[in-house]
Amino acid sequence: TMCPLWRLLILLGLLALPLAPHKQPWPGLAQAHRDNKSTLARIIAQGLIKNNAESRIQNIHFGDRLNAVAQVAPGMVGWLISGRKHQQQQESSINITNMQLDYGGIQMSFHKEWFSANISLEFDLELRPPFDNNIIKMCAHMSIVVEFWLEKDEFGRRDLVIGKCDAEPSSVHVAVLTEAIPPKMKQFLHNLKDNLPKVLPQLVESQVCPLIGEILGQLDVKLLKSLIEQEAAYEPTHHESSQPSACQAGAPPS
């Protein structure tokens, strides 16, 4: 009668023993996966650099377009600053400079034959209030996500398709770099930081995304295809991003 009990105890004892390490069917598969993601991110970064993406984005004159929106919609800058129309709106301005893409922090995500690239964009803002001659310096950081996938034609051949490009409002972070803020400006800056995420993503999607899509469309499609085919069967591990900038951290640079 004790035999079944002893068998159970022996079985439990065997299960408790440390298992021998299980060899992967493809040695180094995980490392190869990370290397492939790193390689693809590097290809995208090199393509953006080679095609002078930052200077071309700067040449869009983002600040001019933001102020142009203000002229089309009266009180726009006043709304950005204070949330209501401002009588001196035409005397205020927001200038955007120093456009930077985080080439070293491009993050790749994969799902079978679909993948996306998360590219960080950072820039400086100079706010000239309508009631003060002092310029308030700020910076903004946001993420641009571009989607790709492989599509088969009627002959089974695969083509690389560049999908939508989004700039999520939730990814927008605005930091004030000027330390000495006049008391009367603090509430205005607070409202500006709240309202910029509602406006900047739309401008980025309409002005920057077409440029990035054009550049990425010129990359070596065959190499992209081969990398995607290698990745198709495996789950992703996120590419490590670069260190957060002062703008992402929300504090003035040291």
C-alpha positions in Angstrom: 0.0 0.0 0.0 3.0 2.3 0.5 4.4 1.7 -2.9 2.4 4.4 -4.7 3.3 6.9 -2.0 7.1 6.2 -2.3 6.9 6.5 -6.0 5.2 9.9 -5.6 7.9 11.0 -3.2 10.7 9.8 -5.5 9.1 11.6 -8.4 8.8 14.8 -6.5 12.4 14.5 -5.4 13.5 14.1 -9.0 11.4 17.1 -10.1 13.1 19.2 -7.4 16.6 18.5 -8.8 18.2 21.3 -10.8 17.7 20.7 -14.5 20.6 20.5 -16.9 20.9 23.6 -19.0 18.9 23.2 -22.2 20.8 24.0 -25.3 19.1 26.3 -27.8 18.4 24.6 -31.1 20.2 27.6 -32.8 23.2 28.6 -30.7 23.5 32.3 -30.3 20.0 32.9 -31.6 19.2 35.6 -29.0 22.4 37.5 -29.6 21.9 37.3 -33.4 18.4 38.7 -32.9 19.8 41.7 -31.0 22.5 42.2 -33.5 20.0 42.2 -36.4 17.9 44.8 -34.6 21.0 46.9 -33.9 22.0 46.6 -37.6 18.6 47.7 -38.9 18.5 50.7 -36.5 22.0 51.6 -37.7 20.9 51.4 -41.4 18.1 53.7 -40.7 20.3 56.1 -38.7 22.9 56.1 -41.5 20.2 56.8 -44.1 18.9 59.8 -42.1 22.4 61.1 -41.6 23.4 60.6 -45.3 20.4 62.5 -46.5 20.9 65.4 -44.0 17.6 64.8 -42.2 18.3 67.3 -39.4 19.2 70.2 -41.6 16.3 69.5 -44.0 13.9 69.4 -41.0 15.4 72.7 -39.8 14.8 74.2 -43.3 11.1 73.5 -42.9 11.1 76.6 -40.6 8.9 75.0 -38.0 8.6 78.1 -36.0 7.4 80.1 -39.0 4.8 77.5 -39.6 3.7 77.6 -36.0 3.3 81.3 -36.2 1.6 81.0 -39.6 -1.0 78.8 -37.9 -1.5 81.7 -35.5 -2.2 84.1 -38.3 -4.8 81.7 -39.9 -6.4 81.1 -36.5 -6.4 84.5 -34.7 -5.2 84.2 -31.1 -3.4 80.9 -31.7 -0.2 81.9 -30.0 -2.2 83.7 -27.3 -4.1 80.5 -26.9 -0.9 78.5 -26.7 0.4 80.8 -24.0 -2.7 81.7 -22.0 -5.6 79.5 -23.3 -7.5 82.5 -24.6 -7.3 85.2 -27.3 -4.7 87.8 -26.6 -5.0 91.4 -27.9 -1.2 91.6 -28.5 -1.0 88.2 -30.2 0.7 89.6 -33.3 3.6 90.9 -31.2 4.4 87.5 -29.7 6.3 84.7 -31.4 7.7 81.2 -30.9 10.9 80.4 -32.7 12.0 76.7 -33.1 15.7 75.9 -33.6 18.4 73.3 -33.2 16.4 70.3 -34.5 18.1 67.0 -33.4 17.3 63.4 -34.2 18.6 60.8 -31.7 20.4 58.5 -34.1 21.9 56.4 -31.4 18.5 55.8 -29.7 16.4 54.5 -32.6 14.2 51.7 -31.2 13.0 48.8 -33.4 9.9 46.7 -32.7 9.0 43.6 -34.7 6.0 41.4 -35.2 6.4 38.8 -37.9 6.8 40.8 -41.2 5.8 44.1 -39.7 8.1 46.4 -37.8 8.3 50.0 -36.6 11.1 52.5 -35.9 10.8 54.9 -33.0 12.9 58.0 -33.7 13.3 60.7 -31.1 13.1 64.4 -32.2 14.3 67.2 -30.0 14.4 70.9 -30.6 14.7 74.3 -28.8 11.9 76.8 -28.5 12.4 80.6 -28.0 9.2 82.3 -26.7 9.0 86.1 -27.0 6.0 87.1 -24.9 3.8 89.9 -26.1 4.2 91.8 -22.8 7.9 91.2 -22.1 11.1 91.8 -24.0 12.9 88.8 -22.4 13.1 85.6 -24.4 12.1 82.4 -22.6 14.2 79.4 -23.7 12.5 76.0 -23.7 13.1 72.6 -25.3 10.7 69.9 -26.6 11.3 66.2 -27.0 8.9 63.8 -28.9 8.9 60.4 -30.5 8.1 59.8 -34.2 7.0 56.2 -35.0 7.2 55.0 -38.6 5.7 51.7 -39.6 6.9 49.3 -42.3 5.8 45.9 -43.5 6.6 43.4 -46.3 3.8 42.9 -48.9 3.6 40.1 -51.4 2.6 40.7 -54.9 0.7 38.2 -57.2 4.0 36.4 -57.9 4.9 36.0 -54.3 7.6 38.6 -54.4 7.9 40.9 -51.4 8.0 44.6 -51.4 8.8 46.9 -48.5 5.9 49.2 -47.8 6.3 52.3 -45.6 3.2 52.8 -43.6 1.9 55.6 -41.4 4.1 58.0 -39.4 2.8 59.2 -36.1 3.9 61.7 -33.4 2.0 60.8 -30.3 0.9 63.7 -28.0 1.8 61.5 -25.0 5.4 61.4 -26.2 5.8 65.2 -26.1 7.9 66.5 -23.2 8.5 70.2 -22.8 11.1 71.7 -20.4 11.8 75.3 -19.5 15.5 76.0 -19.7 15.4 79.7 -18.5 15.9 79.7 -14.8 14.8 83.2 -13.9 11.2 83.3 -14.9 9.2 86.5 -14.0 6.3 85.7 -11.7 3.8 87.0 -14.2 5.1 84.4 -16.8 4.8 81.3 -14.7 1.1 80.6 -15.3 1.5 81.4 -19.0 4.4 78.9 -19.3 2.4 76.3 -17.4 -0.5 76.7 -20.0 2.0 76.7 -22.9 3.5 73.4 -21.7 -0.1 72.0 -21.5 -1.1 73.2 -24.9 2.0 72.4 -27.0 1.4 68.6 -27.0 -1.9 69.4 -28.8 -0.3 71.3 -31.6 3.2 70.0 -32.2 2.3 66.4 -33.1 0.0 67.7 -35.9 2.8 69.9 -37.3 5.4 67.1 -37.1 3.0 64.7 -38.8 2.2 67.1 -41.6 5.7 68.6 -42.1 8.4 66.2 -40.8 6.8 62.8 -41.5 6.7 63.1 -45.3 10.4 64.0 -45.3 11.4 61.1 -43.1 9.2 58.7 -45.2 10.9 60.0 -48.3 14.4 59.3 -46.8 13.6 55.9 -45.5 12.1 54.9 -48.8 15.6 55.4 -50.3 17.3 52.9 -48.1 18.6 49.5 -49.3 15.3 47.6 -49.5 17.0 44.3 -50.1 19.0 44.5 -46.9 15.9 45.5 -45.0 14.0 42.5 -46.5 16.7 40.1 -45.5 16.8 41.4 -42.0 13.0 41.2 -41.6 12.9 37.7 -42.9 15.5 36.7 -40.3 13.4 38.3 -37.6 10.0 37.0 -38.7 9.7 34.0 -36.4 11.0 35.5 -33.2 9.8 37.8 -30.5 11.6 41.2 -30.1 13.9 42.5 -27.4 13.9 46.3 -27.3 17.0 48.1 -28.6 18.6 50.0 -25.8 18.0 53.7 -26.2 20.6 56.4 -25.5 20.7 58.3 -22.2 17.8 60.6 -21.6 18.6 64.2 -22.6 18.1 67.2 -20.3 14.9 67.9 -22.2 13.5 64.4 -21.6 14.4 64.7 -17.9 12.6 68.0 -17.7 15.5 69.9 -16.2 18.0 72.5 -17.4 21.3 71.0 -18.7 24.1 71.2 -16.2 
